């Protein structure tokens, strides 16, 4: 009987299958590496695009912050200008009042009373002076109370001082009064 060796055929088939398996494995690894490479490049591209958009947003936010700062500065300047305009308008309206107040001082001042200073803060007027007696200070306060342009006299201080050994005794006083604010209609008449 003849002998046939089938082992070499089987070894060749096994070697061929092994080579096909290694080729398939190499191809799969190659395709997987290609897919991973494409995925990494795609993700890098997406991340770079998002970074560019984020940087654009940061730049726009910074520009808007500068604009907001400029707007706030302009609003502050506007408020200051409006305040100045209101002060100027108030001064313009009260301009004739001081003339009337000084004229009224002349009429309310009794004989024997001498003024040393007059200071106005808002509508409050501080009057300092000296008088020959306390009675004259009282008369001055009554005259202020009757005045059209002054009201609410308040006596703060009265000190009796003697100028010299033989000189007259003088009463130094401080009186506060309110100036009467007159509307524009009353001034026009």
Secondary structure, DSSP 8 states (H G I E B T S, - for coil): ------HHHHHHHHHHHHHHHHHHHHHHHHHHHHHHHHHHHHHHHHHHHHHHHHHHHHHHHHHHHHHHHHHHHHHHHHHHHHHHHHHHHHHHHHHHHHHHHHHHHHHH--TTEEEEEEEEETTEEEEEEEESSHHHHHHHHHHHHH-SSEEEEEEEEEEEEESSSSS-EEEEEEEEEEE----HHHHH-
